[in-house]
Amino acid sequence: MSPRTGPGGALGGGSIRIVLADDERMVRTALRVILAAEPDLEVVGEAATGAEAVSVVRELRPDVVLMDVRMPEIDGIRATEQILGSLPEPPRIVVVTTFENDSYVYDALRAGAAGFLLKRAGAEELIGAVRLVARSDSLLFPAAVRGLAAAYGKRQAAAAAPWVARLTEREADVLRLMATGLSNAEMSGRLGVGAATVKTHVAAVLAKTGARDRTQAVIAAYESGFITPG
């Protein structure tokens, strides 16, 4: 049984298990100190290179990975791809970066990262981000994702996105609300339907867009022109 779904996993009511991947020891130490102070967060491993991150994550099966985007051997983008492509129940990956408006960050989101966090973020923001992505119930920093899509989305945009025509009217509404960062409960209130119904629509949106999670679905929405940044 995976740590994500087992008795001690985040989704099973236990602590959120975290791996830190950064080539700077001081950065990893600072992150560990902040996270270890929280009773529901547990740092279970560290990695100093992208290749080491892949190995450590495969061994320890954490719930969340904080991944530096630029590391030796392989970068955070390739490490993200390898992790998500090799595990049946992969962790949620948050890219940690120095620069917000960075093509590397956008490529990491396209590769399947759940979101990104600036290295200058405060302790409260870091802790909140880890808890948010562990729940998998909202979009981390939707305004920043919109900005990245505006800056880099056009280079990836396809001439046509057949999945757009396959969305039902309610699924289209859900995708637009997902892009604003609303949780299932918030979308339920906005649309006047039950939370279980929203969850079903979210699953359908992910299936039709071919997305692994909400972030990828929103990226696809921007790149297709279904949602226009700005």
C-alpha positions as semicolon CSV with decimal commas, in nm:
position;residue;x (nm);y (nm);z (nm)
1;M;0,000;0,000;0,000
2;S;0,134;0,341;-0,095
3;P;0,224;0,590;0,179
4;R;-0,018;0,829;0,016
5;T;-0,316;0,603;0,084
6;G;-0,198;0,396;0,379
7;P;-0,271;0,457;0,746
8;G;0,019;0,701;0,781
9;G;-0,027;0,880;0,449
10;A;-0,160;1,229;0,395
11;L;-0,482;1,106;0,243
12;G;-0,524;0,854;0,523
13;G;-0,528;1,115;0,798
14;G;-0,161;1,099;0,899
15;S;0,126;1,336;0,839
16;I;0,218;1,470;0,496
17;R;0,545;1,303;0,394
18;I;0,785;1,533;0,206
19;V;1,108;1,496;0,007
20;L;1,332;1,802;-0,045
21;A;1,529;1,820;-0,371
22;D;1,777;2,108;-0,401
23;D;2,149;2,119;-0,479
24;E;2,211;2,372;-0,201
25;R;2,241;2,212;0,142
26;M;2,155;2,539;0,317
27;V;1,828;2,563;0,127
28;R;1,734;2,208;0,218
29;T;1,823;2,271;0,582
30;A;1,611;2,586;0,596
31;L;1,314;2,409;0,440
32;R;1,351;2,114;0,676
33;V;1,357;2,337;0,984
34;I;1,040;2,519;0,877
35;L;0,847;2,208;0,782
36;A;0,958;1,993;1,075
37;A;0,808;2,243;1,317
38;E;0,458;2,151;1,194
39;P;0,296;1,845;1,355
40;D;0,129;1,732;1,032
41;L;0,440;1,764;0,811
42;E;0,730;1,517;0,799
43;V;1,046;1,550;0,590
44;V;1,138;1,190;0,506
45;G;1,425;1,244;0,260
46;E;1,651;1,482;0,072
47;A;1,824;1,489;-0,267
48;A;2,103;1,709;-0,404
49;T;2,061;1,628;-0,775
50;G;1,774;1,559;-1,009
51;A;1,879;1,198;-1,056
52;E;1,903;1,149;-0,681
53;A;1,557;1,302;-0,641
54;V;1,409;1,043;-0,875
55;S;1,578;0,761;-0,684
56;V;1,481;0,891;-0,339
57;V;1,119;0,949;-0,437
58;R;1,087;0,602;-0,589
59;E;1,222;0,451;-0,268
60;L;1,038;0,660;-0,009
61;R;0,710;0,732;-0,192
62;P;0,638;1,071;-0,030
63;D;0,317;1,268;-0,063
64;V;0,484;1,592;-0,174
65;V;0,819;1,677;-0,336
66;L;0,970;2,026;-0,322
67;M;1,180;2,025;-0,638
68;D;1,443;2,282;-0,735
69;V;1,399;2,356;-1,105
70;R;1,773;2,381;-1,180
71;M;1,990;2,098;-1,048
72;P;2,294;1,894;-1,157
73;E;2,272;1,573;-1,365
74;I;1,912;1,626;-1,466
75;D;1,703;1,933;-1,402
76;G;1,377;1,955;-1,211
77;I;1,170;1,929;-1,529
78;R;1,316;1,594;-1,634
79;A;1,310;1,470;-1,275
80;T;0,941;1,559;-1,257
81;E;0,870;1,374;-1,582
82;Q;1,058;1,064;-1,465
83;I;0,888;1,055;-1,126
84;L;0,538;1,104;-1,260
85;G;0,596;0,859;-1,542
86;S;0,730;0,577;-1,327
87;L;0,500;0,554;-1,025
88;P;0,138;0,435;-1,021
89;E;0,053;0,679;-0,739
90;P;0,309;0,957;-0,779
91;P;0,358;1,238;-0,530
92;R;0,251;1,596;-0,585
93;I;0,550;1,796;-0,704
94;V;0,599;2,164;-0,627
95;V;0,876;2,336;-0,820
96;V;1,085;2,572;-0,607
97;T;1,241;2,854;-0,803
98;T;1,418;3,187;-0,770
99;F;1,232;3,356;-1,055
100;E;0,854;3,360;-1,093
101;N;0,837;3,445;-1,463
102;D;1,057;3,159;-1,580
103;S;1,013;2,933;-1,882
104;Y;1,161;2,648;-1,678
105;V;0,874;2,679;-1,432
106;Y;0,618;2,675;-1,711
107;D;0,777;2,366;-1,863
108;A;0,771;2,197;-1,522
109;L;0,399;2,271;-1,490
110;R;0,340;2,127;-1,835
111;A;0,540;1,820;-1,729
112;G;0,301;1,764;-1,441
113;A;0,420;1,971;-1,146
114;A;0,125;2,070;-0,928
115;G;0,252;2,423;-0,881
116;F;0,552;2,633;-0,795
117;L;0,688;2,825;-0,502
118;L;0,941;3,107;-0,489
119;K;1,252;3,050;-0,279
120;R;1,191;3,381;-0,107
121;A;0,849;3,265;0,014
122;G;0,788;3,296;0,385
123;A;0,736;3,004;0,622
124;E;0,359;3,044;0,631
125;E;0,333;3,047;0,252
126;L;0,557;2,740;0,223
127;I;0,356;2,542;0,478
128;G;0,028;2,645;0,319
129;A;0,147;2,543;-0,027
130;V;0,250;2,197;0,090
131;R;-0,084;2,139;0,261
132;L;-0,278;2,270;-0,038
133;V;-0,113;2,049;-0,299
134;A;-0,135;1,747;-0,069
135;R;-0,513;1,787;-0,069
136;S;-0,514;1,805;-0,451
137;D;-0,826;2,018;-0,426
138;S;-0,725;2,356;-0,563
139;L;-0,480;2,536;-0,789
140;L;-0,167;2,678;-0,631
141;F;-0,124;3,051;-0,715
142;P;-0,370;3,069;-1,009
143;A;-0,276;3,429;-1,097
144;A;0,088;3,328;-1,137
145;V;-0,008;3,032;-1,356
146;R;-0,212;3,271;-1,569
147;G;0,090;3,498;-1,604
148;L;0,313;3,210;-1,710
149;A;0,055;3,095;-1,963
150;A;0,041;3,445;-2,109
151;A;0,420;3,460;-2,136
152;Y;0,496;3,110;-2,265
153;G;0,173;2,939;-2,362
154;K;0,163;3,054;-2,723
155;R;0,481;2,869;-2,812
156;Q;0,316;2,541;-2,707
157;A;-0,036;2,606;-2,834
158;A;-0,174;2,357;-3,080
159;A;-0,366;2,461;-3,390
160;A;-0,674;2,288;-3,254
161;A;-0,776;2,118;-2,932
162;P;-1,044;1,855;-3,006
163;W;-1,120;1,807;-2,636
164;V;-1,278;2,154;-2,616
165;A;-1,574;2,044;-2,826
166;R;-1,620;1,736;-2,608
167;L;-1,673;1,934;-2,287
168;T;-2,029;1,958;-2,163
169;E;-2,154;2,302;-2,064
170;R;-2,116;2,220;-1,693
171;E;-1,767;2,075;-1,744
172;A;-1,668;2,395;-1,922
173;D;-1,795;2,595;-1,625
174;V;-1,595;2,376;-1,388
175;L;-1,276;2,419;-1,591
176;R;-1,314;2,797;-1,588
177;L;-1,365;2,793;-1,211
178;M;-1,068;2,558;-1,166
179;A;-0,854;2,818;-1,340
180;T;-0,949;3,074;-1,075
181;G;-0,819;2,842;-0,802
182;L;-1,150;2,743;-0,646
183;S;-1,169;2,421;-0,445
184;N;-1,438;2,158;-0,499
185;A;-1,636;2,295;-0,205
186;E;-1,616;2,650;-0,342
187;M;-1,722;2,536;-0,690
188;S;-2,008;2,343;-0,534
189;G;-2,137;2,662;-0,373
190;R;-2,084;2,869;-0,686
191;L;-2,262;2,623;-0,916
192;G;-2,532;2,515;-0,673
193;V;-2,456;2,144;-0,703
194;G;-2,324;1,883;-0,461
195;A;-1,956;1,829;-0,392
196;A;-1,976;1,476;-0,533
197;T;-2,114;1,616;-0,859
198;V;-1,829;1,867;-0,881
199;K;-1,577;1,590;-0,819
200;T;-1,731;1,392;-1,106
201;H;-1,708;1,694;-1,339
202;V;-1,345;1,757;-1,239
203;A;-1,260;1,393;-1,318
204;A;-1,430;1,427;-1,657
205;V;-1,236;1,747;-1,734
206;L;-0,907;1,578;-1,650
207;A;-0,994;1,280;-1,868
208;K;-1,099;1,489;-2,167
209;T;-0,800;1,724;-2,151
210;G;-0,562;1,433;-2,095
211;A;-0,433;1,609;-1,784
212;R;-0,280;1,445;-1,479
213;D;-0,415;1,708;-1,243
214;R;-0,586;2,046;-1,223
215;T;-0,274;2,243;-1,305
216;Q;-0,217;2,056;-1,630
217;A;-0,584;2,095;-1,721
218;V;-0,567;2,470;-1,667
219;I;-0,246;2,494;-1,869
220;A;-0,420;2,304;-2,150
221;A;-0,715;2,543;-2,127
222;Y;-0,488;2,844;-2,174
223;E;-0,286;2,686;-2,455
224;S;-0,599;2,586;-2,646
225;G;-0,746;2,933;-2,622
226;F;-1,042;2,800;-2,421
227;I;-0,936;3,046;-2,153
228;T;-0,758;3,367;-2,243
229;P;-0,495;3,500;-2,000
230;G;-0,561;3,850;-1,879
